[in-house]
Amino acid sequence: MKKLLFISLLLLSSIVFSQEKKVTLESNFESIEISIDSLEEIDTIKWDDFKDIFKDNKPETTISMKVTVKNIKKENLVTNFSIGVNGKCDQIDSLVDQLKKGVLKMKQLAINLNDKNKK
């Protein structure tokens, strides 16, 4: 009887301690690319959403963001362009600013090229 009780306690303790392992899951986004089909859609980009996507990443994670504008058709101009930035997640604010500035510059350049081609 003592042996049966001892074996039961031994099995019970091993079962209890074996179930004590904790599993932690981490999600890590490393890149995002969005594609748009017109210059006008650039104005609808919510730049803060880029920050939200990477907010749970570790600061040292390398991330990449890219915006592609496809099939811009303005009178005499048909073109595509894309702008991307890479860096560490702890630099997210400056990366989003760089991406936004680059996309807006390319938008203005495309508009200027179209105006120039009209003449």
Secondary structure, DSSP 8 states (H G I E B T S, - for coil): -HHHHHHHHHHHHHHHHHTT----------EEEEEESSTGGGGG--HHHHHHHTTTS-TT-EEEEEEEEEEEEETTEEEEEEEEEEEEGGGHHHHHHHHHHHHHHHHHHHHHHHHHHH-
